[in-house]
């Protein structure tokens, strides 16, 4: 059957080198059992994990489809409407190895490309994208009218790239949060980059984090952001388009627990941003995981270890 697998001798999310190894049995694409000395039903493939570190698979929430990190089984890519046909073909080629979401966007703004965005969503894009509203039009509300209007028409999610720093970017975050709450789109909207979060003072930062949490607008970090404050504040956070260890170092997250937090953001956190809540390492979760050679989570992240095994939908890919 599809999605059947027994992987032996792995250590789920080890913080210490002496954590004992276990086996993981996958059935119908989900984790069925975790334990010692598990037996595989007849015909089930068996893979030796070699005592490696077991993590949920990586989620690149702002990906380039031609340069995915090894171990990535979920990705979201922003695609200019003019190259949507090529991106749809790339997604088809990755089918069975990586689950891909495509965000249709216009590099110059949605107002001047509404018909093209509409066509891209009809053709198979998963979400509608936008850029800094104030860059598109002197009245940023008009830009959000178009983006949220297309999302309503196609019953899809929204992912807006916000590069504006400081108070202008903060104002745009507030506009998006207010619109999300007013239209009851909590859990369906994300902001990528969110540069303002790292360029306002701490008190203003706290205000914005509260707004994001209240409206359940997710954040996708592509550069240093206050990941710990966002997570503690109840904001769904993923990582995309950047090296995990570089991001951790840039934020000063070099102690082992903080590295583990960054790894969690790049795996379970990213999956939650993309709408998948059972991307973990407990029985019943989807069988989406990687095995990396090493003793602890911090070690494999710090040393940028490549995975020895990648599992997607309960199959080695």
N, C-alpha and C positions, 0 to 999 in steps of 0.2 A: 504493500500500500504506500501511497505517497505520504511523505512526512513522518516516516518511521525511522528511528535512529537510536542507537545506544552509544553514548560516548563515555568512556571509562577514564578514571584517574584524572579528575580535574578538581580545582579548588575554587569554589565560587567566592568571588570578591574578597580575597585574603588581605587582611591588614598586617598579618604576621606570617613569617616564613614557615612556622611549624604547623599551620593549619592542615589537618589531614585531608586526603583526597577522597572524593566520592564519585559515584557514577550518575549519569543523567539519562533517563529513558524518555524519548520523545514519541508520542503517538498522535497521528492525525495533525501534525504540525504544531503541537503544543507539548509543553513539559508535563509528562505524566507522573514520573517519580524521580526523586532524588534520594540516593542512599548508597550504602556500601554493598558491594557484591551483587548488584542487580543482574538479572538474566534477561537476555534479549529473546523475544518471541521468534519462532522460526521464520527465517527469511529477512530478519531485520539487520541492516548494515551495522557493523560495530567499528568504532574508531577509537584508537588509543589517544587520550589527551596528554599523555606524558607528564602528568603532574602539574600541568600549566595553570595559569590564572584564567578563570572563567569569568567573562564579563558579558552583559547584554551587548548586542552588536552596536556599532557606532551609527549615529544619525547625523548626517550632514544637512543642516537646515538651510544652508545657502550655498548650494553646490554648483560646481561645474561638472557636467555629466561626463566629460572626457577626461576628468582628473579626480576621480573619487578615491578617497583614502581606502587602503585595504582594510577589510572588516566592516565596511559600510553596507548595510542592507536596507536602509531607508534614507531617502534624500528628497530635498525640495530645491528646485532650480527656478530662478527668475529668468524668463525668456522674452526678449523683444518680439513683438508681434510679427516682425518681418522674417524671423527665423523659427517660427513655431512649427512649421512642417518638418524641419530638420530635427527639432527637439522631440517631436512625437515619434519620429523614426528611431532616435536614440533610446527613448523610453522602451520602445518595442524590443530593441536589441538587448536591453538590460533585464527584460522580463524573466522571472525565475531566479534572478540573482539579487536584484535591488528593486525595492518598491519605490517608485518615483512619483512625486507630485510636481506639476508644472504650473508656474505662476505667469499668466499672460500680462505683459506690461508694455507701456510705451515709454521709451527713453525720454521723450519730450513732454510727457504728461497725457493723462487720459482724455482731456477735453478735446484735443486735436486728433484723437485716434479712437473715438468711441466705437465707430463701425468696425475698425480692425480688431479692437479688443473683443467686441461682441462675436465676431467671426472666429477668433481664436478660441474663445470659450465654447462655442458651438462645435468646433473641430475636435475638442478633447482636452483643452487646458482645464486644470482642476480648480484654480483660484484666480481672482482678478487682483492685479497689482497696481500700486501707485507709487509716486515719488513725493518729495517734500511739497505739500500743497502750495506754500507761498512762492515756490519757484515757478509753478505752472501758471498761476494767475494772481493778480493783486487781491482777488477775493478767494482765499483758500477753500471756502465753503463750497464753491462751484466744483472744484476738483473732487472733493469728497462726495458731492451729490452724484457725480458720474460713477465713481468707484463703488459706492454703496448701492447705487441704483442697478448697476450691472450684477452685483452680487445677489441682489434680490431677484432680478430677472432669471438668473441661472441657478439660484439656490446653491451658491458656492461660498467658500471662504474668501478672506481678504488678507493680503500681505503687502504692507506699505513700507518702502524704504525711506527712512528719515535720516538724512545726513546733516541737516541744519543744526548747528551747535547753540548753546546758550538758551536765552529766553525765547528766541524764535522757535527753536526746536521744541522747547517745553510747551509753548502755546499750541504747537501742532499735535503733540502727544495728548494734550487735554482735549483738543477738538475731536480726535479719533476716539478717545475714551468716552466722551459725552455722546457721540453719535452711536457708538457700539451699545451703550446702555439704553439709549432712547429707542433703538430699533430692536432691542432684546437679541443681540448677536453675541452675547457673551460666549467665549470659548471658540469663536469662529474668526477672530481677527488677530493678526500678529504684526509687530513692528520690527523690521530688520534694521540693523546698525544702531538706531536710537542714540545717536551721538550726544544729544542733549543730556542724557543721564550722567555722562562723565564730564560735562562742562558747565554744570550749574553748582551752586554752593550746596553743602550737605542738607540744609533745611529744605531747600527747594527739591533736592533729590528725593528726600523722604516724602514730600507731597506727591511727586509724580509716581513714586512706587505705590503709594496708597491708591492713587487713581487707577493705575494699571491693574492692581489686585481687585479693586471693587468692580471693575468692568470686565475682568478676566480677559484682558488683552495680553497676549504673550509677547515676549521679547526674544529676538534672535541675535546673539552677540557674534559679531565678526571682528571685533577689536576689543581692547580692554574696557570692561564695564564693571560696575559694582555687583558682581554675580552673587556674592554672599548676601548682601542686603536685599537684592531682588528675590532670592529664594526664601530668605527668612520673612520677607514681606508678603509671601504668598503668590508671587508672580511665576507663571510658567516660563522657563528659560531654556533655550537650546543654543547650540553653538554651530556656526557654519562658516565655511570658506577660510578657515585658518587652522594653524597647527595647535593642537591641544596644549602641549607643553609650553610653547611660546606664549600662549594666552595666559596660562597659569603664572609663568615667570613675570610677565608684564604687570600683573595685578599683585605680585608679591605673595602668591599662594604657593609657597615652596615647601611648607611643612606637609608631612604625609597626609594628615586629615584633610587639608585644603586641596591637595592634589586629588584625593578621592572625591571631593565635592565637584571638582572640575570634570572628572571622569563620569560622575553621575549625570552632570549637566549634558555631557556629550553623548550620553546613551539614553537613559530613561527620561531625562529632561527633554531632549530633542524629540523623542517619540511622543511625549505628551503635547508638545507644541504642534506636532503634525497630526494630533488627534488620536493617538494610540496610547491607551492607558495601561495595557498589560504587557509592557515591554520590560520584563524583569527576569529574575532567577528563582521564582517560586513555582511550585506545582500549579498548573493551570495557565501560566503565562504562555504567550506565543513562543515557539522555539526559534528565537532570534538571538544568537550569541556567538561569541568568538573565544578562542583559546589562544593565549599569548604566553611565550616561554618566559618564566621569571618566578620570583618568590612572592611579590606583593603587587597590589594595584599601583602604588606609588612608583615602584621600580619600573614596571613595564611602560608607564606613561613617561617618566623622566628619561628613560633610555629609548623612547620611541620604538618599542619592540613591534615587529610585524607579526600578525597572527599566523599560527600554524594550522588552525582550523576555523572556518567560517561557516555558520549554519543559518540558513534562511528557510523559513517555513518547514523546519524539521528535516532539511536536506543539506548535506555538505555541498557548498558551491565554490 
